[in-house]
Structures are given as C-alpha cells and as structure tokens.
C-alpha cells in the first residue's frame, strides 16, 4: 500500500512539473512574440502619423483660398511638457497635458501617450480623428471668428469630418464612436457625445448642414433641423436606416470658405 502511495505521489509531482514547464514555455513564447510586436506597432503608428500629417497638409495646400495660408507645423511631445513663450498665455508658459493647437505659433502639439492610447483603442481611425480635430482648430484660426465653447469644439469636429471624409484607410464608425464618447472627459466645453457625433457626420457629408458659425451655434443650443437624427444619436439603437458610409452631402475644405 505504501509503495502504491509513493508511486502515485511521484506521478503527481511529475505531472505538475511537466505541465508547469509547458505553461512556462508557452508564456515565454507569448512574451517573445509580444516583445517583437511592440516595435512593429510603434513603427506602424509613427508611419501613419507622418502620412496623415502629409495628407492633411496636402489637402490644405491644394484647396483654393488656402494655398496662401500657412498650414500648421506639428510637434510631438511627452505628456505634461511645458512650452515656454511658444503659446501666448498669461504667464508665457503652457503645460501640454494633451494634444492641442496653439494659434500664436500655428503649431499642433501631439502628446505621445494620447497618440498611443488612440491607436491602441481605435487604430488608424483614432489617430486620424485626433489629428483632424487639431488641424480643424488651425482652420478655425485662419478662417473663422472665435466662437465660444462648445460651439467652437463642435465646429472643429465638423471640420475634422471634412478632413477625413476621403480617407480610405479609416473607419467612419470607429471615429463616430470616439466622437460619441466625448473624448475630453469631464469637460463641458466640447459638447455632448451626441452633439459631437452630429457635427462629425455633418462634416463627413452624411447629413445635411454646414460647419459655419451659425449652424454650430444652433447645434450647441440644440436648435437643429434634423431632430430625428439627434434622437437616434441619443438612443442606444444606433443610426437606424442612416448609412454612414454614404456621402449624399459631400464637402471639401472649399465649403469652409463658400457655403453649399
């Protein structure tokens, strides 16, 4: 009997050791593959950031009326970097907590941690939406009067839709979900998620309307024509019969200068 118990215990030890080694081997393999993927993911993200910046800048320069207006420069920073005298503020310094546009130097600051978060959450669509929103602020500074928030931020979402409407490698549904999240959490300055989604859909050309001051002020106040669409955006059922991949009301940056 003791001999049988001894054999059983030895067998159990062997079995545990075997499976432990097998699990460790699998874990090591997964860690190896994961470590290999990190540089590739970073390289892919950086490559897409560069190509998107080039695409938006080219769009800017090829739009009649914009060719004589300098497009913004783009600088990527670590989070909480401080800009001294680059953006005119009360104390001549500005902490960059997240991506932002500085009108004084016509500069878009992109923070690396925010870019990484957007890319991990929504891939190329996240990066495109983030950069388009900041490019839109540059357009506002060049063309429009200064609006109060949230109309100003809603207008930026609308113009972001124009910038991304012809991009083939981004998902409209992903960008829409980002807009509905109302990304600048804890801030009423950007409007509700539904208002932001409505502005983005307008810029994408999915629904009728313009990005002009008067329309964005109405949107901020809830005084819009397409109330049925807003009800859908506020609901959990989605957009019903609205096909966000279709563009019945196409827009380009030219429409920012000349209403349809």
C-alpha positions in Angstrom: 0.0 0.0 0.0 2.8 2.4 0.9 4.6 1.6 -2.4 1.4 2.4 -4.3 1.0 5.8 -2.5 4.7 6.5 -3.2 4.2 5.8 -6.9 1.0 8.0 -7.0 2.8 10.9 -5.3 5.8 10.7 -7.7 3.4 10.6 -10.7 1.6 13.7 -9.4 4.9 15.5 -8.9 6.0 14.6 -12.4 2.6 15.7 -13.9 2.7 19.0 -12.1 6.3 19.6 -13.2 5.5 18.7 -16.8 2.6 21.0 -17.1 4.4 23.8 -15.3 7.3 23.6 -17.7 4.8 23.5 -20.6 3.0 26.6 -19.3 6.3 28.4 -18.8 7.3 27.6 -22.3 4.0 28.9 -23.7 4.3 32.1 -21.6 7.9 32.6 -22.7 6.8 32.2 -26.3 3.9 34.7 -25.9 6.2 37.2 -24.2 8.7 36.8 -27.0 6.1 37.4 -29.7 4.6 40.3 -27.8 8.1 42.0 -27.4 8.6 41.5 -31.2 5.3 43.2 -31.9 5.9 46.3 -29.8 8.5 47.9 -32.2 6.4 47.0 -35.2 3.2 48.6 -33.7 5.2 51.7 -32.8 6.7 51.9 -36.2 3.3 51.4 -37.9 1.8 54.2 -35.7 4.6 56.6 -36.4 4.4 55.9 -40.1 0.6 56.5 -40.1 1.1 59.8 -38.1 3.5 61.0 -40.7 1.4 60.0 -43.7 -1.7 61.6 -42.1 0.1 64.8 -41.4 1.3 64.9 -45.1 -2.3 64.1 -46.3 -3.9 66.8 -44.3 -1.2 69.3 -45.2 -1.6 68.5 -48.9 -5.3 68.8 -48.7 -4.8 72.2 -47.1 -2.4 73.5 -49.7 -4.5 72.2 -52.7 -7.7 73.9 -51.6 -8.2 77.2 -53.4 -8.1 80.0 -50.9 -5.9 78.0 -48.5 -2.8 77.9 -50.7 -1.5 81.2 -49.4 -2.3 80.4 -45.7 0.5 78.5 -43.9 -0.6 75.1 -42.6 0.2 74.3 -39.0 3.5 72.7 -38.0 3.2 69.5 -35.9 5.4 68.7 -32.9 5.1 65.5 -30.8 5.9 65.8 -27.1 5.9 63.8 -23.9 2.9 64.4 -21.7 3.0 67.4 -19.3 5.7 69.1 -21.3 6.0 72.8 -20.8 6.1 75.3 -23.7 7.9 78.5 -22.9 6.8 81.5 -24.9 5.5 79.3 -27.7 1.9 79.9 -26.9 0.9 83.3 -25.6 -0.7 82.8 -22.2 -0.9 84.9 -19.1 2.4 83.6 -17.7 4.1 83.0 -21.1 4.2 79.2 -20.5 1.8 76.5 -21.2 1.6 72.9 -19.9 0.7 70.5 -22.7 -1.4 67.8 -20.9 -2.9 66.5 -24.1 -2.9 67.2 -27.8 -3.7 70.9 -28.6 -3.4 73.6 -31.2 -1.5 76.8 -30.4 -2.7 79.7 -32.6 0.1 82.0 -31.5 2.8 79.9 -33.2 0.4 78.0 -35.6 1.5 74.7 -34.0 -0.2 71.4 -33.3 1.2 69.7 -30.3 0.6 65.9 -30.1 1.3 64.1 -26.9 2.9 60.6 -27.3 0.8 58.9 -24.6 -2.5 60.2 -26.1 -1.4 59.1 -29.6 -0.6 55.6 -28.2 -4.0 55.4 -26.4 -6.0 56.4 -29.5 -4.0 54.0 -31.7 -4.5 51.1 -29.2 -8.2 51.8 -28.9 -9.2 52.6 -32.5 -6.1 52.0 -34.6 -5.6 54.4 -37.6 -9.1 55.8 -37.2 -8.2 57.0 -33.7 -5.1 58.8 -34.9 -6.9 60.3 -37.9 -9.7 61.7 -35.7 -7.3 63.2 -33.2 -5.1 64.9 -35.7 -8.1 66.1 -37.9 -9.6 67.7 -34.8 -6.4 69.7 -34.2 -6.0 70.6 -37.9 -9.6 71.9 -37.7 -8.6 74.3 -35.0 -5.9 75.6 -37.3 -8.6 76.1 -40.0 -10.8 78.0 -37.5 -7.9 80.3 -36.6 -7.3 81.0 -40.3 -10.9 81.4 -41.5 -13.5 81.9 -38.8 -14.3 84.2 -36.0 -13.5 82.9 -32.5 -16.6 81.1 -31.2 -17.4 80.3 -27.6 -17.4 76.7 -26.4 -18.9 74.3 -27.0 -19.8 75.7 -30.5 -16.0 76.1 -31.2 -15.2 72.5 -30.4 -18.3 71.2 -32.3 -17.1 73.2 -35.3 -13.7 71.5 -35.0 -15.4 68.1 -35.1 -17.4 69.2 -38.1 -14.2 70.3 -40.0 -12.5 67.1 -38.8 -15.2 65.2 -40.7 -14.2 67.2 -43.9 -10.6 66.3 -43.5 -11.2 62.6 -43.0 -14.2 62.2 -45.4 -12.0 61.0 -48.3 -9.5 58.8 -46.3 -9.7 55.2 -47.4 -7.9 53.6 -44.6 -10.0 54.8 -41.7 -13.3 53.6 -40.3 -16.2 56.1 -40.0 -17.9 54.0 -37.4 -14.8 54.0 -35.2 -14.5 57.8 -35.5 -18.1 58.2 -34.7 -17.8 56.1 -31.6 -14.9 58.3 -30.5 -17.0 61.4 -31.1 -19.9 60.0 -29.1 -17.6 59.2 -26.2 -17.0 63.0 -25.9 -13.3 62.3 -25.5 -12.3 65.3 -23.4 -13.8 63.7 -20.3 -15.0 65.9 -17.5 -15.3 68.9 -19.8 -18.5 70.6 -20.9 -16.5 72.7 -23.4 -16.7 70.1 -26.2 -20.5 69.5 -26.2 -22.3 66.2 -25.6 -21.3 63.0 -27.3 -24.4 63.2 -29.5 -23.7 66.8 -30.5 -20.1 65.9 -31.4 -21.3 62.9 -33.4 -23.8 65.1 -35.2 -21.1 67.6 -36.1 -18.7 64.9 -37.3 -21.5 63.4 -39.5 -22.1 66.8 -41.0 -18.5 67.3 -41.9 -18.3 63.7 -43.4 -21.3 64.7 -45.6 -23.6 62.0 -44.2 -26.2 64.5 -43.1 -27.2 67.9 -44.5 -25.7 71.1 -43.0 -22.5 73.2 -42.8 -19.7 73.8 -40.4 -20.4 77.5 -40.4 -20.7 79.5 -37.2 -24.4 79.9 -37.3 -25.0 76.1 -37.7 -22.6 75.2 -35.0 -24.1 77.7 -32.6 -27.5 76.2 -33.3 -26.2 72.7 -32.7 -24.6 73.8 -29.4 -28.0 75.2 -28.3 -29.9 72.2 -29.6 -31.7 74.2 -32.3 -31.1 71.9 -35.3 -33.3 70.8 -38.2 -32.6 67.1 -38.2 -34.0 66.4 -34.7 -34.8 62.8 -35.7 -31.1 62.1 -36.3 -30.2 63.6 -32.9 -32.8 61.3 -31.3 -31.1 58.4 -32.9 -27.7 59.5 -31.7 -29.1 59.9 -28.2 -30.6 56.4 -28.3 -28.8 53.0 -27.9 -30.3 51.6 -31.1 -27.7 53.3 -33.4 -28.5 55.2 -36.5 -31.3 53.1 -37.9 -31.5 53.4 -41.7 -28.8 56.0 -42.0 -25.8 54.6 -43.9 -22.7 56.4 -42.6 -20.6 55.0 -45.4 -22.6 57.0 -48.0 -21.9 60.7 -48.6 -25.0 62.4 -50.0 -23.8 65.9 -49.0 -20.1 65.8 -49.9 -17.8 68.6 -48.6 -14.3 69.7 -49.1 -12.3 72.4 -47.3 -13.6 74.8 -50.0 -17.0 74.6 -48.4 -15.5 76.1 -45.3 -14.9 79.3 -47.4 -18.0 79.0 -49.5 -21.2 77.5 -48.2 -23.0 74.9 -50.3 
